[in-house]
Amino acid sequence: MKLRTIIDILEAEVLTENDESELDIDVHTACGSDMMSDVLAFVKDQGLLLTGLVNPQVVRTAEMVDIVVIAFVRGKRPDDMTVNLANQKGIILLGTNDKMYQACGKLYDAGLGR
């Protein structure tokens, strides 16, 4: 699924500085977790992480498991330090007002990860 489609489904805002072409990447899978230890233990080569945590550790964790997009749920927004780190690492950050359960359900219903 194209990232642009995910942005539309989640009614998300792009929080990082990206070229328009970067929003055309394909995302094949997603996971939702607020526990970075679970992400490290169980996630391999995922495209999208949905989380309510907004600290720099989320970006560092995503980098370690090849996550290319992080969507912050429940209307949460990261601070400038986290956004700057994501820009440096080439990780796209999104923000949505959906709860994690809703966001995961919307993406699943749209066919992501099936």
Backbone as CSV, one residue per row, in Angstrom:
resi,resn,N_x,N_y,N_z,CA_x,CA_y,CA_z,C_x,C_y,C_z
1,MET,0.850,-1.172,0.000,0.000,0.000,0.000,0.899,1.240,0.000
2,LYS,0.538,2.202,-0.802,1.311,3.441,-0.864,1.134,4.246,0.430
3,LEU,2.201,4.901,0.851,2.142,5.718,2.056,1.079,6.799,1.932
4,ARG,0.920,7.358,0.747,-0.118,8.389,0.549,-1.505,7.842,0.902
5,THR,-1.740,6.586,0.575,-3.027,5.950,0.884,-3.188,5.820,2.392
6,ILE,-2.120,5.422,3.069,-2.148,5.300,4.534,-2.444,6.659,5.165
7,ILE,-1.808,7.694,4.655,-2.034,9.047,5.175,-3.506,9.425,5.029
8,ASP,-4.088,9.105,3.891,-5.512,9.395,3.670,-6.403,8.584,4.608
9,ILE,-6.116,7.302,4.743,-6.939,6.430,5.594,-6.928,6.917,7.038
10,LEU,-5.751,7.289,7.525,-5.620,7.719,8.918,-5.913,9.203,9.115
11,GLU,-6.195,9.901,8.001,-6.364,11.350,8.061,-5.192,11.963,8.834
12,ALA,-4.003,11.535,8.440,-2.780,11.864,9.168,-2.100,13.106,8.615
13,GLU,-1.321,13.713,9.476,-0.479,14.849,9.126,0.965,14.361,9.063
14,VAL,1.692,14.760,8.035,3.114,14.423,7.938,3.874,15.417,8.800
15,LEU,4.675,14.914,9.731,5.362,15.756,10.708,6.822,16.009,10.368
16,THR,7.369,15.251,9.433,8.770,15.400,9.049,8.872,16.113,7.713
17,GLU,10.100,16.508,7.387,10.366,17.168,6.109,10.690,16.087,5.084
18,ASN,9.822,15.937,4.097,9.998,14.884,3.108,9.763,15.425,1.717
19,ASP,10.464,14.828,0.752,10.159,15.093,-0.648,8.822,14.450,-0.961
20,GLU,8.134,14.986,-1.927,6.864,14.396,-2.346,7.042,12.937,-2.758
21,SER,8.179,12.617,-3.390,8.410,11.246,-3.852,8.506,10.257,-2.692
22,GLU,8.939,10.720,-1.521,9.049,9.829,-0.364,7.681,9.358,0.111
23,LEU,6.649,10.102,-0.215,5.301,9.714,0.192,4.702,8.662,-0.738
24,ASP,5.461,8.291,-1.780,5.023,7.253,-2.712,5.617,5.885,-2.406
25,ILE,6.299,5.747,-1.260,6.901,4.454,-0.927,5.807,3.427,-0.670
26,ASP,6.150,2.168,-0.881,5.239,1.067,-0.574,5.453,0.614,0.858
27,VAL,4.372,0.459,1.581,4.389,-0.063,2.940,3.606,-1.368,2.899
28,HIS,4.255,-2.461,3.300,3.634,-3.776,3.178,3.057,-4.300,4.485
29,THR,3.581,-3.836,5.607,3.138,-4.353,6.896,3.133,-3.239,7.931
30,ALA,2.484,-3.512,9.062,2.426,-2.536,10.152,2.339,-3.271,11.479
31,CYS,2.672,-2.548,12.531,2.490,-3.077,13.879,2.109,-1.913,14.782
32,GLY,1.409,-2.216,15.847,1.022,-1.204,16.814,1.490,-1.613,18.192
33,SER,2.268,-0.740,18.847,2.760,-1.051,20.182,3.272,0.206,20.862
34,ASP,3.053,0.265,22.170,3.658,1.307,22.994,4.854,0.746,23.771
35,MET,5.124,-0.534,23.604,6.245,-1.164,24.305,7.376,-1.413,23.312
36,MET,8.409,-0.603,23.401,9.512,-0.716,22.452,10.259,-2.029,22.618
37,SER,10.204,-2.619,23.798,10.841,-3.929,23.982,10.132,-4.980,23.124
38,ASP,8.808,-4.891,22.997,8.077,-5.813,22.120,8.425,-5.565,20.663
39,VAL,8.563,-4.310,20.286,8.940,-3.992,18.911,10.301,-4.599,18.601
40,LEU,11.245,-4.452,19.507,12.583,-5.014,19.300,12.550,-6.538,19.257
41,ALA,11.719,-7.154,20.075,11.706,-8.612,20.175,10.955,-9.286,19.030
42,PHE,9.906,-8.654,18.539,9.013,-9.365,17.626,8.903,-8.778,16.227
43,VAL,9.359,-7.573,16.015,9.148,-6.913,14.729,10.400,-7.044,13.881
44,LYS,10.203,-7.497,12.675,11.311,-7.603,11.721,10.859,-7.023,10.392
45,ASP,11.593,-6.067,9.896,11.345,-5.475,8.582,9.906,-5.001,8.392
46,GLN,9.398,-4.346,9.392,8.053,-3.783,9.281,8.143,-2.422,8.614
47,GLY,7.104,-2.017,7.963,7.102,-0.736,7.295,6.592,0.396,8.160
48,LEU,5.583,0.127,9.008,4.894,1.170,9.753,4.734,0.761,11.203
49,LEU,5.071,1.669,12.107,4.848,1.475,13.542,3.814,2.485,13.991
50,LEU,2.753,2.007,14.627,1.766,2.887,15.250,2.024,2.866,16.743
51,THR,2.134,4.047,17.354,2.460,4.119,18.769,1.955,5.420,19.375
52,GLY,1.812,5.403,20.674,1.451,6.607,21.421,2.648,7.228,22.107
53,LEU,3.802,6.588,21.999,5.016,7.134,22.599,5.623,8.160,21.654
54,VAL,6.062,9.278,22.182,6.546,10.365,21.324,7.976,10.789,21.647
55,ASN,8.758,9.911,22.246,10.128,10.287,22.604,11.133,9.816,21.548
56,PRO,12.364,10.323,21.610,13.376,9.943,20.611,13.676,8.446,20.578
57,GLN,13.436,7.747,21.669,13.712,6.304,21.704,12.872,5.546,20.682
58,VAL,11.692,6.062,20.377,10.840,5.424,19.371,11.535,5.448,18.007
59,VAL,12.144,6.574,17.676,12.856,6.692,16.398,14.068,5.765,16.393
60,ARG,14.788,5.715,17.489,15.966,4.839,17.562,15.564,3.366,17.444
61,THR,14.476,3.004,18.079,13.978,1.629,17.969,13.564,1.323,16.538
62,ALA,12.840,2.244,15.927,12.399,2.046,14.541,13.588,1.842,13.609
63,GLU,14.616,2.613,13.810,15.811,2.479,12.972,16.425,1.087,13.108
64,MET,16.427,0.540,14.312,17.048,-0.762,14.551,16.321,-1.911,13.860
65,VAL,15.006,-1.767,13.636,14.233,-2.853,13.027,13.699,-2.480,11.640
66,ASP,14.327,-1.498,11.022,14.018,-1.108,9.644,12.581,-0.628,9.433
67,ILE,12.036,0.049,10.412,10.731,0.691,10.247,10.971,2.018,9.541
68,VAL,10.189,2.295,8.509,10.404,3.503,7.714,9.399,4.606,8.014
69,VAL,8.286,4.247,8.684,7.252,5.231,9.009,6.751,4.975,10.425
70,ILE,6.614,6.051,11.196,6.017,5.974,12.526,4.780,6.862,12.521
71,ALA,3.659,6.302,12.949,2.427,7.078,13.088,2.108,7.212,14.573
72,PHE,2.072,8.440,15.044,1.717,8.707,16.436,0.203,8.827,16.526
73,VAL,-0.388,8.058,17.422,-1.838,7.985,17.549,-2.333,8.870,18.701
74,ARG,-3.643,8.936,18.840,-4.317,9.676,19.922,-3.985,11.169,19.929
75,GLY,-3.652,11.726,18.766,-3.378,13.157,18.688,-2.064,13.592,19.300
76,LYS,-1.223,12.636,19.653,0.063,12.975,20.261,1.029,13.485,19.204
77,ARG,1.888,14.405,19.601,2.875,14.982,18.688,4.247,14.972,19.370
78,PRO,5.279,14.562,18.635,6.631,14.530,19.204,7.203,15.935,19.313
79,ASP,8.218,16.068,20.165,8.901,17.355,20.285,9.868,17.541,19.117
80,ASP,10.445,18.728,19.027,11.348,19.053,17.918,12.556,18.129,17.863
81,MET,13.071,17.726,19.011,14.241,16.846,19.034,13.923,15.506,18.360
82,THR,12.763,14.962,18.619,12.356,13.694,18.021,12.140,13.847,16.521
83,VAL,11.516,14.935,16.123,11.291,15.185,14.690,12.629,15.359,13.969
84,ASN,13.547,16.102,14.563,14.867,16.303,13.956,15.617,14.988,13.820
85,LEU,15.543,14.136,14.836,16.202,12.833,14.771,15.609,11.989,13.640
86,ALA,14.298,11.997,13.504,13.652,11.241,12.432,14.082,11.773,11.067
87,ASN,14.174,13.090,10.933,14.651,13.673,9.671,16.062,13.198,9.354
88,GLN,16.918,13.163,10.362,18.303,12.708,10.165,18.361,11.244,9.766
89,LYS,17.488,10.430,10.326,17.505,8.982,10.090,16.686,8.572,8.869
90,GLY,15.986,9.512,8.264,15.176,9.202,7.096,13.907,8.446,7.421
91,ILE,13.382,8.647,8.614,12.146,8.000,9.041,11.028,9.031,8.986
92,ILE,9.943,8.676,8.342,8.815,9.579,8.178,7.916,9.484,9.406
93,LEU,7.535,10.629,9.942,6.633,10.675,11.091,5.272,11.203,10.661
94,LEU,4.235,10.536,11.164,2.860,10.946,10.919,2.170,11.161,12.259
95,GLY,1.145,11.967,12.246,0.305,12.144,13.421,-1.146,11.952,13.047
96,THR,-1.882,11.169,13.836,-3.310,10.956,13.609,-4.055,11.102,14.934
97,ASN,-5.290,11.515,14.857,-6.113,11.627,16.057,-6.784,10.308,16.424
98,ASP,-6.675,9.308,15.540,-7.263,8.003,15.823,-6.603,7.358,17.031
99,LYS,-7.375,6.574,17.761,-6.809,5.713,18.798,-6.079,4.576,18.087
100,MET,-5.161,3.930,18.786,-4.368,2.886,18.143,-5.248,1.775,17.579
101,TYR,-6.226,1.349,18.343,-7.117,0.279,17.902,-7.835,0.674,16.612
102,GLN,-8.327,1.906,16.558,-9.012,2.388,15.356,-8.070,2.441,14.166
103,ALA,-6.875,2.985,14.377,-5.903,3.125,13.291,-5.507,1.756,12.743
104,CYS,-5.221,0.819,13.624,-4.858,-0.529,13.184,-6.016,-1.168,12.422
105,GLY,-7.234,-1.008,12.919,-8.398,-1.575,12.264,-8.633,-0.995,10.879
106,LYS,-8.489,0.305,10.754,-8.661,0.964,9.449,-7.653,0.413,8.441
107,LEU,-6.410,0.284,8.863,-5.371,-0.198,7.948,-5.583,-1.659,7.593
108,TYR,-5.985,-2.454,8.566,-6.277,-3.864,8.304,-7.445,-3.995,7.319
109,ASP,-8.515,-3.245,7.581,-9.675,-3.294,6.683,-9.319,-2.871,5.262
110,ALA,-8.341,-1.975,5.125,-7.913,-1.509,3.804,-6.985,-2.498,3.115
111,GLY,-6.602,-3.567,3.836,-5.791,-4.616,3.217,-4.322,-4.593,3.555
112,LEU,-3.878,-3.691,4.401,-2.458,-3.638,4.756,-2.069,-4.865,5.576
113,GLY,-1.026,-5.537,5.141,-0.506,-6.679,5.886,-1.215,-7.991,5.636
114,ARG,-2.167,-8.011,4.737,-2.858,-9.272,4.456,-2.230,-9.980,3.296
